[in-house]
Amino acid sequence: MTRAVLIALLSLSTLATSASAQSIFSARGFGVPLAPLDPRSQALGGIGIGLLDGSQSIINPAELDDYPFRGAIVSMQSLSRELHLDGLKADIESSRFPLLRIIYPVGERLSLGVGYGGFLDQSWSVSTSHEGIVGGETVEIRDLVSADGGIGQLRVALSYAITPTLAIGVDGGIYSGSLDERIAREFGSGAPSGIESVERKQSWTQKAPLASIGIRWDPAPIARISGSLTWAGDLERTPGEAPLTGIGTPQQVEKVKMPLQAAFGASAYFVPGLLGSVSARWAGWGSAADSFDPNVRPDDTWEYGLGFEWTRMEFGNTGVPLRFGYHRADLPFSYNGVRPRESSFTFGFGLHFSRTSFGPLASIDAAIEKGERIARGTGLSESFWRFTLGMGVFGR
C-alpha cells in the first residue's frame, strides 16, 4: 500500500468504529455486515431463510422445528481478497467462524436452540513508509492505522409447531463484541534525540439487546414460505482506559441505533430432486444516520438471493447434493457519497451420511464463492474468494 491509501484512511480514522476480515469498506462507518450462515445457506443465495430440508442459519427461529433430533452445527470460513484503489493493489487473507448452533427438540412440537454467529466485520489495517524531514534530518517514517474487532450475535430460540405445516418461533439475545483502534507514527534510525514514536490507542466493548419473531409455512410438501423480523436496542459502546501518553483524548460512552431487520424466503421443488429458492432481507440502517458524519451516513439496505440445489446425486449410501447461487447486497455505509454493493456467485456441495426421512444424521458441506464489492466511480473495489466449510452431527 502507498501513502495515497494511508491518507485516504487517515481521513476516516476518527469515524471508523468497526470492521473485520480486513475489508477496506470496513474503514467506513460501522463495518461490513457478516451473515451467520452455514455452507448450504451460503450456496443458495446467502441469506438463509425459507429453505426446505433444514435451514441451519439463525435468521428465523421458527425453522428450528425442522429438526426432530438433537444436534450441533459449526461453520468455518476463509477469505482471500484483492483490494484496488486508484490503480493500487493489495492482497489480504483471513479466517473466521461465522456460525455455531445447538438444537434440542423438546417433545413433538417444541424445539430449543442456541446459536452464535457473526453480525459486523470490524478489523482492518493499513501502513506505509516514507521519508520526511525531522529536526533537519531525513528520517524514515512509518504510519499505521488499524482496527481489530467485530460484533457477533448470541441467540436463544424457541419454536413451536402449531400444525405439521405451520410453525412460529421467537428468540432473544445480544449483540456483543470488542474493538481496538490504533493510530501510530514511528521514526526510523537517524531521528534526532528526543523524537519518539507517537500513537493513539482506544479499546471498546460493544453490546445491544436483540429479539426476533418468525413464521414457517409449508403450503405443500414441496414448498415453503418463511419470514422473520429482528429488533435491536441501541448498541452501547463503552471505552476502555485511555493511554496516559500519546495523541488523542479518552472517548465517552456512545450509543448507536441498531437496524430493524426483516427477512423473507421461499423454496420449492420444481421437479423431484431440483430445489429452487429465493430470499430477501431489508435492514433499517438509516435510523442510525444521526450517529455518523454525513460523508458516511448509512441508508437502509436490501439484499437478494437466488439458489438451486440438485439432490439426486449419490455415491453408494452417501448423498452428494450440488448447489448454485447468486447473492447481491447493498453495503450500509457510503464511500465518497457512493453506495457500495456486493455481488457474488457460489458453487456448493455436500456429503450426507446416515440419511433418515428428516435428513442426514451427519454431514459435511462446502461452498466456494467468487464476488466483488465496488463503489462505482470512486476507484475503490474489492474482489474476493470465500470458502465456507460446515459440519453437522445429529442423534436421537
Steps between C-alpha positions, in 0.01 A plus 500: 500500500630852436464833665192584297312213664616604845385858449159378387460281807648751744218733400258227610673402822293721726185347352602135490325306772492142374602249234666159454658263254711792375248661263576854385126568517519417872691824554180694445217539745434191710646220292380243248202269574591137562229237458483206746471232233579135444641387160160391367344840568810670359468302178125555461492878491687603814207600725392173663123503538214301350704195397333160494688204649657691786609863523805511725545876534366692802295752300155347568428334838185333361709268283645321803210256478659350186719290729341211693845395629739690724827608345762765432620690194822697454633701204850623421588754234814623327527804273751619243461862388661721238452871574516773236517880545598736218722244332656373825458138607539294818426135590353397836398166650301427815286236670208488745218287647170648372260254670463261792157354580362243745148357451299309762142384430269479802205278417337479159418870454747702704867557416774701670812641340810699589695669224801726470594670175649805339332837458757767410852465363724759671874438446722680253846652488721698265858620530756682287862607519647821358780747566450836668700783654508485880721747691689575183575132436357268234332220690296194399145535634247216535132582546243243614122513533324186623185362659464147635164361610145417404145450622334161530150392601395246760141375473287264709202384292172318551275362224155343519331297226133602501434240231740285296498772233502815716747607769581818689814593687653764725850568619690747714863579543774755475734661252843515660861554408816700554706737291858625530601808300853629446657791313880516519802675346840335545840648413788297363868519579661841465220692673629782725519424872183575688279408202286205599227301333146617573177307497138512601335185630140445597310184585124452511249244619174489305162352587132532417189287567317331215182298450325347202182322396454269205253285313538193278220377274510201264195543272588169333751221568720643223484869596588733789449868584675664798546842655664657804528839666795595722503796738809636674552763767769767493854368482690632800872548432694533824863616475779330689768694682672755276882509491675751726724612213453531128264692280127526541274528802289244684174422325156509657233230510319499167158370400422408141163383371504149361283420198163332497528206257241305302582184304285300257559175315329229299606174341335222299580187303444568129551133418603216730854568618524863378441766766483871422509782754459878514561724799535865600590704806447866592699679772404843630850647535365844418377530860865529610580784257522768770782310672741544208669764293296598189774357274440148632138528611327162451185427304251215519626196313356215296658170409375220278584135448421234243601133513455153353577161656515159329457219755492184287876439474621210714814292555399180670309595813639856501292785362689770312277807443625762253414870544525822302407849616516875444502773764483880475504745791528869576764598756360742758776765511583718201844573358545854368124525465471172306313194631728194468348171390602138531416227251615139478444161341534181705549131437443253783476131574451265792569151630200365691531184708252283696202652323153488655160634399585828672847529348855381564621423851848614397605737226791692357416795275713748309442816297740688273405860423644749249391860538582867514425813698510823305424869543452604138679812383728522806784271393442279808413133463567156647486162333491192718488124526313368804510135609254372762519155659237365737434184698184375667438207733156387626380217723179364641 
